[in-house]
């Protein structure tokens, strides 16, 4: 039987999930390679044979996507599967044109082809764009579910690193153990949940992680990475939207799909957005998904204001928010402006790859983007901070990097900034979750009675 030759485009874990759920153990397909952006942690590695199935005894190579056209032509590829999230439609079709010009077909897989069904009820939290506050909403939802008596486990979008062979499925439930054994990239995503007492299950084989989570809890919370669609079939799908980027809900893939799939739409950051933008976004969401409930919420910045007020501050921001989200600031800059701090320009003292990033992204002029959590990249940040001589360093990355920065020679005081969901009048988000849990409880009581 002739096999269809396939390449999968990815870079953040969706590529492996699409392979596992659709292509693995299907002999009619031959996946020749994964391709990822240059500089991705998995570039140049191989997807491990143990995760590939019998058809791939040597594993599957992971190439740079700059070679995509060359690989298609050289290996007679017939089909390229797009497994990337938070991509503008113009870029999506640019990739499709490269594939078409090389002679292959172009497609992506839908939820029914790749989603896993759990034996437990699932709440999924996704976003329209990176940086909408999805993680803070996920933390808030997990806390509400716990308060309402549910035993919650977090099943998190995979965070692939160079050590794929140990990442099939992982469980983290202790902050000290997480900080000792996980990569910094994993810490960025998992630490806020673990520090709140929740076990996090993740890995490049999400089905294995799912089975483990089902043994641990009666309710699962799926948190998507970037703006990806959920890997689990959700009983309650919450999509977080951003009025600061109103209009982009119909300009990015798969953000628009998340809007159309959602049961509940959360308009976040309403206190910092223009009222006209919030109204326009609400109207557009109602058009795209007329059956979904829409609630408002805020993303409140948490900081020791007295330690920041009036100080010369240098600001470390979350890289994915800046890169994938397409905005030049985050919670750290918002806190510094609110506290009337003097913001130090880091660019004159930037070194190495950080200096090159500023040249490519002039919109980052007031912050240091933490885009790479490797030791060399963090050393460049530490050297830039020390040369800038601020009074205080604002650390607003998801993972608390203060210990790492001290270990790399930063003697300046380090100030942590975080952000949390703040409910609007009537706590509409909590009320929506409570109504859903009440439905679960009634269902459980009915089952027990019968």
Secondary structure as GFF3:
##gff-version 3
##sequence-region A 1 450
A	DSSP	beta_strand	4	9	.	.	.	ID=ss1
A	DSSP	alpha_helix	14	18	.	.	.	ID=ss2
A	DSSP	pi_helix	19	23	.	.	.	ID=ss3
A	DSSP	beta_strand	29	36	.	.	.	ID=ss4
A	DSSP	beta_strand	46	47	.	.	.	ID=ss5
A	DSSP	alpha_helix	49	52	.	.	.	ID=ss6
A	DSSP	beta_strand	60	64	.	.	.	ID=ss7
A	DSSP	three_ten_helix	65	67	.	.	.	ID=ss8
A	DSSP	alpha_helix	68	75	.	.	.	ID=ss9
A	DSSP	beta_strand	79	82	.	.	.	ID=ss10
A	DSSP	beta_strand	87	88	.	.	.	ID=ss11
A	DSSP	alpha_helix	89	102	.	.	.	ID=ss12
A	DSSP	beta_strand	105	107	.	.	.	ID=ss13
A	DSSP	alpha_helix	111	114	.	.	.	ID=ss14
A	DSSP	beta_strand	121	127	.	.	.	ID=ss15
A	DSSP	alpha_helix	134	147	.	.	.	ID=ss16
A	DSSP	beta_strand	152	156	.	.	.	ID=ss17
A	DSSP	three_ten_helix	164	166	.	.	.	ID=ss18
A	DSSP	beta_strand	170	172	.	.	.	ID=ss19
A	DSSP	alpha_helix	175	181	.	.	.	ID=ss20
A	DSSP	alpha_helix	184	194	.	.	.	ID=ss21
A	DSSP	beta_strand	200	202	.	.	.	ID=ss22
A	DSSP	alpha_helix	206	216	.	.	.	ID=ss23
A	DSSP	beta_strand	219	223	.	.	.	ID=ss24
A	DSSP	beta_strand	236	242	.	.	.	ID=ss25
A	DSSP	three_ten_helix	243	245	.	.	.	ID=ss26
A	DSSP	three_ten_helix	248	250	.	.	.	ID=ss27
A	DSSP	beta_strand	252	253	.	.	.	ID=ss28
A	DSSP	alpha_helix	255	261	.	.	.	ID=ss29
A	DSSP	beta_strand	264	268	.	.	.	ID=ss30
A	DSSP	alpha_helix	275	288	.	.	.	ID=ss31
A	DSSP	beta_strand	293	302	.	.	.	ID=ss32
A	DSSP	alpha_helix	305	308	.	.	.	ID=ss33
A	DSSP	beta_strand	312	318	.	.	.	ID=ss34
A	DSSP	alpha_helix	319	323	.	.	.	ID=ss35
A	DSSP	alpha_helix	331	338	.	.	.	ID=ss36
A	DSSP	beta_strand	342	343	.	.	.	ID=ss37
A	DSSP	three_ten_helix	347	349	.	.	.	ID=ss38
A	DSSP	alpha_helix	352	360	.	.	.	ID=ss39
A	DSSP	three_ten_helix	362	364	.	.	.	ID=ss40
A	DSSP	beta_strand	368	370	.	.	.	ID=ss41
A	DSSP	alpha_helix	375	388	.	.	.	ID=ss42
A	DSSP	beta_strand	392	395	.	.	.	ID=ss43
A	DSSP	alpha_helix	402	407	.	.	.	ID=ss44
A	DSSP	beta_strand	413	416	.	.	.	ID=ss45
A	DSSP	beta_strand	418	423	.	.	.	ID=ss46
A	DSSP	alpha_helix	428	449	.	.	.	ID=ss47
###
